[in-house]
Protein backbone atom coordinates (compact mmCIF):
# COMPACT_ATOMS: atom_id res chain seq x y z
CA UNK A 1 0.00 0.00 0.00
CA UNK A 2 1.28 3.45 -0.92
CA UNK A 3 1.38 5.91 1.94
CA UNK A 4 0.26 9.52 2.05
CA UNK A 5 2.88 12.24 1.75
CA UNK A 6 4.13 12.85 5.32
CA UNK A 7 4.51 16.59 4.64
CA UNK A 8 0.83 16.77 3.66
CA UNK A 9 -0.21 14.81 6.76
CA UNK A 10 1.80 17.19 8.97
CA UNK A 11 0.49 20.34 7.25
CA UNK A 12 -3.06 19.02 7.65
CA UNK A 13 -2.51 18.20 11.33
CA UNK A 14 -1.01 21.66 11.92
CA UNK A 15 -4.13 23.24 10.41
CA UNK A 16 -5.96 21.84 13.47
CA UNK A 17 -3.68 23.65 15.98
CA UNK A 18 -5.71 25.73 18.39
CA UNK A 19 -8.89 23.70 17.95
CA UNK A 20 -10.49 23.49 21.41
CA UNK A 21 -10.75 20.16 23.19
CA UNK A 22 -14.19 18.57 23.05
CA UNK A 23 -14.74 14.92 23.97
CA UNK A 24 -15.70 12.71 20.98
CA UNK A 25 -15.90 15.66 18.56
CA UNK A 26 -14.03 16.01 15.26
CA UNK A 27 -14.50 19.49 13.78
CA UNK A 28 -11.51 21.70 13.04
CA UNK A 29 -11.66 25.07 14.83
CA UNK A 30 -14.82 23.92 16.67
CA UNK A 31 -13.69 21.02 18.86
CA UNK A 32 -12.07 17.60 18.93
CA UNK A 33 -10.43 15.07 21.17
CA UNK A 34 -7.30 13.12 20.23
CA UNK A 35 -9.18 10.54 18.17
CA UNK A 36 -11.26 13.28 16.60
CA UNK A 37 -8.05 14.99 15.48
CA UNK A 38 -6.89 11.75 13.81
CA UNK A 39 -10.31 11.30 12.21
CA UNK A 40 -10.27 14.86 10.88
CA UNK A 41 -6.78 14.48 9.45
CA UNK A 42 -7.89 11.17 7.87
CA UNK A 43 -10.85 12.90 6.18
CA UNK A 44 -8.62 15.63 4.75
CA UNK A 45 -5.74 13.37 3.70
CA UNK A 46 -7.46 10.12 2.72
CA UNK A 47 -11.22 10.75 2.35
CA UNK A 48 -14.39 9.58 4.01
CA UNK A 49 -14.09 7.60 7.20
CA UNK A 50 -14.60 3.91 6.37
CA UNK A 51 -16.79 3.14 9.38
CA UNK A 52 -18.50 5.00 12.22
CA UNK A 53 -16.62 5.38 15.49
CA UNK A 54 -18.64 4.06 18.44
CA UNK A 55 -18.72 5.98 21.73
CA UNK A 56 -15.67 5.35 23.89
CA UNK A 57 -14.65 5.94 27.48
CA UNK A 58 -12.24 8.68 28.50
CA UNK A 59 -10.54 6.37 31.01
CA UNK A 60 -6.84 6.29 30.06
CA UNK A 61 -6.23 3.62 32.70
CA UNK A 62 -8.81 1.26 31.17
CA UNK A 63 -7.61 -2.32 30.90
CA UNK A 64 -9.01 -5.12 28.82
CA UNK A 65 -8.17 -7.97 26.50
CA UNK A 66 -8.50 -5.95 23.27
CA UNK A 67 -6.56 -3.02 21.86
CA UNK A 68 -9.63 -1.48 20.23
CA UNK A 69 -7.92 1.60 18.76
CA UNK A 70 -5.06 -0.45 17.33
CA UNK A 71 -7.45 -3.03 15.89
CA UNK A 72 -9.44 -0.28 14.19
CA UNK A 73 -6.32 1.37 12.79
CA UNK A 74 -5.06 -1.97 11.43
CA UNK A 75 -8.20 -2.25 9.31
CA UNK A 76 -7.32 0.92 7.40
CA UNK A 77 -3.65 1.76 7.88
CA UNK A 78 -0.30 0.00 7.46
CA UNK A 79 1.22 -0.72 10.88
CA UNK A 80 4.90 -0.14 11.52
CA UNK A 81 7.05 -0.72 14.57
CA UNK A 82 7.12 2.33 16.87
CA UNK A 83 10.93 2.74 16.57
CA UNK A 84 10.43 3.07 12.79
CA UNK A 85 7.88 5.87 13.14
CA UNK A 86 8.80 9.10 11.40
CA UNK A 87 7.10 12.41 10.70
CA UNK A 88 3.51 12.00 9.51
CA UNK A 89 2.99 8.77 11.47
CA UNK A 90 -0.08 8.22 13.65
CA UNK A 91 1.06 7.05 17.08
CA UNK A 92 -1.01 5.43 19.82
CA UNK A 93 -0.03 5.88 23.44
CA UNK A 94 -0.55 3.57 26.39
CA UNK A 95 -0.98 6.11 29.18
CA UNK A 96 -0.70 3.69 32.11
CA UNK A 97 1.15 0.40 32.53
CA UNK A 98 -0.99 -2.57 31.47
CA UNK A 99 -3.72 -0.24 30.17
CA UNK A 100 -4.93 -0.35 26.60
CA UNK A 101 -3.74 2.35 24.20
CA UNK A 102 -6.20 5.24 24.46
CA UNK A 103 -4.36 8.39 23.31
CA UNK A 104 -3.49 9.37 19.74
CA UNK A 105 -1.01 11.79 18.22
CA UNK A 106 0.73 12.53 14.92
CA UNK A 107 4.51 12.87 14.73
CA UNK A 108 5.67 16.10 13.10
CA UNK A 109 9.41 15.54 13.60
CA UNK A 110 11.47 12.86 15.33
CA UNK A 111 11.06 14.82 18.57
CA UNK A 112 7.67 16.58 18.17
CA UNK A 113 4.03 15.60 17.86
CA UNK A 114 0.53 17.05 17.61
CA UNK A 115 -2.33 15.85 19.79
CA UNK A 116 -5.52 17.07 21.41
CA UNK A 117 -5.24 17.35 25.15
CA UNK A 118 -7.96 18.23 27.64
CA UNK A 119 -7.80 21.90 28.72
CA UNK A 120 -5.21 22.66 26.00
CA UNK A 121 -6.94 21.65 22.79
CA UNK A 122 -4.83 20.73 19.78
CA UNK A 123 -1.18 21.49 20.46
CA UNK A 124 2.23 20.63 19.03
CA UNK A 125 4.78 19.78 21.65
CA UNK A 126 8.08 18.06 22.32
CA UNK A 127 8.04 14.27 22.30
CA UNK A 128 9.79 13.98 25.65
CA UNK A 129 11.30 10.67 26.78
CA UNK A 130 8.23 10.21 29.01
CA UNK A 131 5.89 10.54 26.03
CA UNK A 132 8.12 8.40 23.81
CA UNK A 133 8.07 5.52 26.33
CA UNK A 134 4.28 5.46 26.14
CA UNK A 135 4.11 4.86 22.36
CA UNK A 136 2.53 1.44 21.89
CA UNK A 137 1.61 1.39 18.18
CA UNK A 138 2.40 3.31 14.99
CA UNK A 139 0.49 3.53 11.70
CA UNK A 140 0.94 5.25 8.35
CA UNK A 141 -1.81 7.19 6.60
CA UNK A 142 -2.54 5.48 3.29
CA UNK A 143 -2.50 7.30 -0.01
CA UNK A 144 -6.14 7.65 -1.09
CA UNK A 145 -5.34 6.24 -4.52
CA UNK A 146 -4.12 2.98 -2.96
CA UNK A 147 -7.30 2.15 -1.03
C-alpha positions in Angstrom: 0.0 0.0 0.0 1.3 3.4 -0.9 1.4 5.9 1.9 0.3 9.5 2.0 2.9 12.2 1.7 4.1 12.8 5.3 4.5 16.6 4.6 0.8 16.8 3.7 -0.2 14.8 6.8 1.8 17.2 9.0 0.5 20.3 7.2 -3.1 19.0 7.6 -2.5 18.2 11.3 -1.0 21.7 11.9 -4.1 23.2 10.4 -6.0 21.8 13.5 -3.7 23.6 16.0 -5.7 25.7 18.4 -8.9 23.7 17.9 -10.5 23.5 21.4 -10.8 20.2 23.2 -14.2 18.6 23.1 -14.7 14.9 24.0 -15.7 12.7 21.0 -15.9 15.7 18.6 -14.0 16.0 15.3 -14.5 19.5 13.8 -11.5 21.7 13.0 -11.7 25.1 14.8 -14.8 23.9 16.7 -13.7 21.0 18.9 -12.1 17.6 18.9 -10.4 15.1 21.2 -7.3 13.1 20.2 -9.2 10.5 18.2 -11.3 13.3 16.6 -8.0 15.0 15.5 -6.9 11.8 13.8 -10.3 11.3 12.2 -10.3 14.9 10.9 -6.8 14.5 9.4 -7.9 11.2 7.9 -10.8 12.9 6.2 -8.6 15.6 4.7 -5.7 13.4 3.7 -7.5 10.1 2.7 -11.2 10.8 2.3 -14.4 9.6 4.0 -14.1 7.6 7.2 -14.6 3.9 6.4 -16.8 3.1 9.4 -18.5 5.0 12.2 -16.6 5.4 15.5 -18.6 4.1 18.4 -18.7 6.0 21.7 -15.7 5.3 23.9 -14.7 5.9 27.5 -12.2 8.7 28.5 -10.5 6.4 31.0 -6.8 6.3 30.1 -6.2 3.6 32.7 -8.8 1.3 31.2 -7.6 -2.3 30.9 -9.0 -5.1 28.8 -8.2 -8.0 26.5 -8.5 -6.0 23.3 -6.6 -3.0 21.9 -9.6 -1.5 20.2 -7.9 1.6 18.8 -5.1 -0.4 17.3 -7.4 -3.0 15.9 -9.4 -0.3 14.2 -6.3 1.4 12.8 -5.1 -2.0 11.4 -8.2 -2.3 9.3 -7.3 0.9 7.4 -3.6 1.8 7.9 -0.3 0.0 7.5 1.2 -0.7 10.9 4.9 -0.1 11.5 7.0 -0.7 14.6 7.1 2.3 16.9 10.9 2.7 16.6 10.4 3.1 12.8 7.9 5.9 13.1 8.8 9.1 11.4 7.1 12.4 10.7 3.5 12.0 9.5 3.0 8.8 11.5 -0.1 8.2 13.6 1.1 7.1 17.1 -1.0 5.4 19.8 0.0 5.9 23.4 -0.6 3.6 26.4 -1.0 6.1 29.2 -0.7 3.7 32.1 1.1 0.4 32.5 -1.0 -2.6 31.5 -3.7 -0.2 30.2 -4.9 -0.4 26.6 -3.7 2.4 24.2 -6.2 5.2 24.5 -4.4 8.4 23.3 -3.5 9.4 19.7 -1.0 11.8 18.2 0.7 12.5 14.9 4.5 12.9 14.7 5.7 16.1 13.1 9.4 15.5 13.6 11.5 12.9 15.3 11.1 14.8 18.6 7.7 16.6 18.2 4.0 15.6 17.9 0.5 17.0 17.6 -2.3 15.8 19.8 -5.5 17.1 21.4 -5.2 17.3 25.2 -8.0 18.2 27.6 -7.8 21.9 28.7 -5.2 22.7 26.0 -6.9 21.7 22.8 -4.8 20.7 19.8 -1.2 21.5 20.5 2.2 20.6 19.0 4.8 19.8 21.6 8.1 18.1 22.3 8.0 14.3 22.3 9.8 14.0 25.7 11.3 10.7 26.8 8.2 10.2 29.0 5.9 10.5 26.0 8.1 8.4 23.8 8.1 5.5 26.3 4.3 5.5 26.1 4.1 4.9 22.4 2.5 1.4 21.9 1.6 1.4 18.2 2.4 3.3 15.0 0.5 3.5 11.7 0.9 5.2 8.3 -1.8 7.2 6.6 -2.5 5.5 3.3 -2.5 7.3 0.0 -6.1 7.7 -1.1 -5.3 6.2 -4.5 -4.1 3.0 -3.0 -7.3 2.1 -1.0 
